[in-house]
Amino acid sequence: MPVIESAAKHMSQRVLLTSKEINIILHRLACQLLENHLDFTNTALIGIQPRGVYLAERLTKILQEEYKVKHIDLGFLDITFYRDDFGRGDKTLKANTTKINFLVEDRNVVFIDDVLYTGRSIRAALTAIQSFGRPSDIELLTLIDRRFSRHLPIQPNYRGRQVDAINEEKVKVMWEENDGKDSVYLVSK
């Protein structure tokens, strides 16, 4: 009788960041944003859908509650239809919600995403934001920077942790709001 092994048996994961480490990094990133943007009157934070939204919301909460920033324009940007792999695979892509109810024209925009991998999502975000105006400056904040995986010359202005992962490895970010806990794993096949 043949033995059938599940794919899960061939996968392993190790913790890159614990909940406490994520919290420390979020506070550091919030301080770096505060240092560069002060009162945020000319700055908007935009979470890249779907997973960058959790990071953007957390940073906004920290800035408002702990550092007393009165008002922050926070938006969410869906890049589904701007991706260069849209319609190429068998997998049906599902669009998320774009919510930008403020002007980006001549403002500083900080894109926020959980993992910077190939740079293609950020390229799509750069194209998508043009529908809302022309920002004076665009920066990138990412929790995890997979630095040896870039296909495009895109680098973050703010990074939580740099990770050297080979292509067969995947970085998995878990958020309390969606996954029940905060943690980051490196998953190997």
Secondary structure as a PSIPRED ss2 file (coil, helix, strand):
# PSIPRED VFORMAT (PSIPRED V4.0)

   1 M C   1.000  0.000  0.000
   2 P C   1.000  0.000  0.000
   3 V C   1.000  0.000  0.000
   4 I C   1.000  0.000  0.000
   5 E C   1.000  0.000  0.000
   6 S C   1.000  0.000  0.000
   7 A H   0.000  1.000  0.000
   8 A H   0.000  1.000  0.000
   9 K H   0.000  1.000  0.000
  10 H H   0.000  1.000  0.000
  11 M C   1.000  0.000  0.000
  12 S E   0.000  0.000  1.000
  13 Q E   0.000  0.000  1.000
  14 R E   0.000  0.000  1.000
  15 V E   0.000  0.000  1.000
  16 L E   0.000  0.000  1.000
  17 L E   0.000  0.000  1.000
  18 T C   1.000  0.000  0.000
  19 S H   0.000  1.000  0.000
  20 K H   0.000  1.000  0.000
  21 E H   0.000  1.000  0.000
  22 I H   0.000  1.000  0.000
  23 N H   0.000  1.000  0.000
  24 I H   0.000  1.000  0.000
  25 I H   0.000  1.000  0.000
  26 L H   0.000  1.000  0.000
  27 H H   0.000  1.000  0.000
  28 R H   0.000  1.000  0.000
  29 L H   0.000  1.000  0.000
  30 A H   0.000  1.000  0.000
  31 C H   0.000  1.000  0.000
  32 Q H   0.000  1.000  0.000
  33 L H   0.000  1.000  0.000
  34 L H   0.000  1.000  0.000
  35 E H   0.000  1.000  0.000
  36 N H   0.000  1.000  0.000
  37 H H   0.000  1.000  0.000
  38 L C   1.000  0.000  0.000
  39 D C   1.000  0.000  0.000
  40 F C   1.000  0.000  0.000
  41 T C   1.000  0.000  0.000
  42 N C   1.000  0.000  0.000
  43 T E   0.000  0.000  1.000
  44 A E   0.000  0.000  1.000
  45 L E   0.000  0.000  1.000
  46 I E   0.000  0.000  1.000
  47 G E   0.000  0.000  1.000
  48 I E   0.000  0.000  1.000
  49 Q C   1.000  0.000  0.000
  50 P C   1.000  0.000  0.000
  51 R C   1.000  0.000  0.000
  52 G H   0.000  1.000  0.000
  53 V H   0.000  1.000  0.000
  54 Y H   0.000  1.000  0.000
  55 L H   0.000  1.000  0.000
  56 A H   0.000  1.000  0.000
  57 E H   0.000  1.000  0.000
  58 R H   0.000  1.000  0.000
  59 L H   0.000  1.000  0.000
  60 T H   0.000  1.000  0.000
  61 K H   0.000  1.000  0.000
  62 I H   0.000  1.000  0.000
  63 L H   0.000  1.000  0.000
  64 Q H   0.000  1.000  0.000
  65 E H   0.000  1.000  0.000
  66 E C   1.000  0.000  0.000
  67 Y C   1.000  0.000  0.000
  68 K C   1.000  0.000  0.000
  69 V C   1.000  0.000  0.000
  70 K C   1.000  0.000  0.000
  71 H C   1.000  0.000  0.000
  72 I C   1.000  0.000  0.000
  73 D E   0.000  0.000  1.000
  74 L E   0.000  0.000  1.000
  75 G E   0.000  0.000  1.000
  76 F E   0.000  0.000  1.000
  77 L E   0.000  0.000  1.000
  78 D C   1.000  0.000  0.000
  79 I C   1.000  0.000  0.000
  80 T H   0.000  1.000  0.000
  81 F H   0.000  1.000  0.000
  82 Y H   0.000  1.000  0.000
  83 R C   1.000  0.000  0.000
  84 D C   1.000  0.000  0.000
  85 D C   1.000  0.000  0.000
  86 F C   1.000  0.000  0.000
  87 G C   1.000  0.000  0.000
  88 R C   1.000  0.000  0.000
  89 G C   1.000  0.000  0.000
  90 D C   1.000  0.000  0.000
  91 K C   1.000  0.000  0.000
  92 T C   1.000  0.000  0.000
  93 L C   1.000  0.000  0.000
  94 K C   1.000  0.000  0.000
  95 A C   1.000  0.000  0.000
  96 N C   1.000  0.000  0.000
  97 T C   1.000  0.000  0.000
  98 T C   1.000  0.000  0.000
  99 K E   0.000  0.000  1.000
 100 I C   1.000  0.000  0.000
 101 N C   1.000  0.000  0.000
 102 F C   1.000  0.000  0.000
 103 L C   1.000  0.000  0.000
 104 V C   1.000  0.000  0.000
 105 E C   1.000  0.000  0.000
 106 D C   1.000  0.000  0.000
 107 R C   1.000  0.000  0.000
 108 N E   0.000  0.000  1.000
 109 V E   0.000  0.000  1.000
 110 V E   0.000  0.000  1.000
 111 F E   0.000  0.000  1.000
 112 I E   0.000  0.000  1.000
 113 D E   0.000  0.000  1.000
 114 D E   0.000  0.000  1.000
 115 V E   0.000  0.000  1.000
 116 L E   0.000  0.000  1.000
 117 Y C   1.000  0.000  0.000
 118 T C   1.000  0.000  0.000
 119 G C   1.000  0.000  0.000
 120 R H   0.000  1.000  0.000
 121 S H   0.000  1.000  0.000
 122 I H   0.000  1.000  0.000
 123 R H   0.000  1.000  0.000
 124 A H   0.000  1.000  0.000
 125 A H   0.000  1.000  0.000
 126 L H   0.000  1.000  0.000
 127 T H   0.000  1.000  0.000
 128 A H   0.000  1.000  0.000
 129 I H   0.000  1.000  0.000
 130 Q H   0.000  1.000  0.000
 131 S H   0.000  1.000  0.000
 132 F H   0.000  1.000  0.000
 133 G C   1.000  0.000  0.000
 134 R C   1.000  0.000  0.000
 135 P C   1.000  0.000  0.000
 136 S C   1.000  0.000  0.000
 137 D E   0.000  0.000  1.000
 138 I E   0.000  0.000  1.000
 139 E E   0.000  0.000  1.000
 140 L E   0.000  0.000  1.000
 141 L E   0.000  0.000  1.000
 142 T E   0.000  0.000  1.000
 143 L E   0.000  0.000  1.000
 144 I E   0.000  0.000  1.000
 145 D E   0.000  0.000  1.000
 146 R E   0.000  0.000  1.000
 147 R C   1.000  0.000  0.000
 148 F C   1.000  0.000  0.000
 149 S C   1.000  0.000  0.000
 150 R C   1.000  0.000  0.000
 151 H C   1.000  0.000  0.000
 152 L C   1.000  0.000  0.000
 153 P C   1.000  0.000  0.000
 154 I C   1.000  0.000  0.000
 155 Q C   1.000  0.000  0.000
 156 P C   1.000  0.000  0.000
 157 N C   1.000  0.000  0.000
 158 Y E   0.000  0.000  1.000
 159 R E   0.000  0.000  1.000
 160 G E   0.000  0.000  1.000
 161 R E   0.000  0.000  1.000
 162 Q E   0.000  0.000  1.000
 163 V E   0.000  0.000  1.000
 164 D C   1.000  0.000  0.000
 165 A C   1.000  0.000  0.000
 166 I C   1.000  0.000  0.000
 167 N C   1.000  0.000  0.000
 168 E C   1.000  0.000  0.000
 169 E C   1.000  0.000  0.000
 170 K E   0.000  0.000  1.000
 171 V E   0.000  0.000  1.000
 172 K E   0.000  0.000  1.000
 173 V E   0.000  0.000  1.000
 174 M E   0.000  0.000  1.000
 175 W C   1.000  0.000  0.000
 176 E H   0.000  1.000  0.000
 177 E H   0.000  1.000  0.000
 178 N H   0.000  1.000  0.000
 179 D H   0.000  1.000  0.000
 180 G C   1.000  0.000  0.000
 181 K C   1.000  0.000  0.000
 182 D C   1.000  0.000  0.000
 183 S E   0.000  0.000  1.000
 184 V E   0.000  0.000  1.000
 185 Y E   0.000  0.000  1.000
 186 L E   0.000  0.000  1.000
 187 V E   0.000  0.000  1.000
 188 S E   0.000  0.000  1.000
 189 K C   1.000  0.000  0.000
